[in-house]
C-alpha cells in the first residue's frame, strides 16, 4: 500500500476509532524506539511472519530519517541460505533486554512458547508492544497493545468499519514514520510529506526484504 492509498484510507476512516487508535499505537512505537533505545525486534507467531510490516518499517526508517524504526525480523524458522538480515532466529529473544523494543504481530494465538519468551524479554527490561487479534495473555504482557479482531462477514464492527490486520499494519507503519504525528493543526505538514513520499515511490531505497 503506497502513500497515496494510505492517505485515501485515512480520509475514509476520518472520525472513526481506527484512525486515532493506529496513530496512538504508532506514537507508542516511536517513543519506545527513540534514538537512545537498543533496537526494534519484530516477531510473529509460528504460522504468521510479519515480513510485510518489516519491509514497510524499513522503508519508513529510510524515508523519514528515523533509523531506529528499522526492525530486526525474528523468525520461528530460518531457511537455509537466508541472508543475514533474514536469518535471526528465536534465540534473539533470549538476549532482549533493557532499552530494546519487542513488537509482537499476529492475528492468531501466539502460543505458549512465544508467550514465555515475551514474558522473559519484558522481565529483562524490554518494552513489549502487541498488534494482534486480541489475545488476552499477550495483551496482558504488553506495555501497549492494539487489538484487531476478525471482521464479521458483513464487514462492519459497530460504528466503525472493520479492518484486517494487514491494513492496520500499513496505517501504523505510515504514522510511525511521520516526522510529526498529524493533528488538526498539522495537516499541511502531513500533505507536504505525502507529496515527498509519492515522489520517492519512483525511486525507493534498495529493498532489503
ABEGO torsion letter per residue (X at the ends): XBAAAAAAAAAAABGBAAAAAAAAAAAAAAAAABAABAEBBBBBBAABBBAAAAAAAAAAAAAAGBAAABBBBBBABBBBGBBAAAABBAAAAAABBBGBBBBBBBABBAEAAAAAAAAAAAAAGBBBBBBBAGBAAAAAABABBBBBBBBBAAGBBEABBBBBAAAAAAAAAAAAABABBBBAAAAAAAAAAAAAAAAAAABBBBBAX
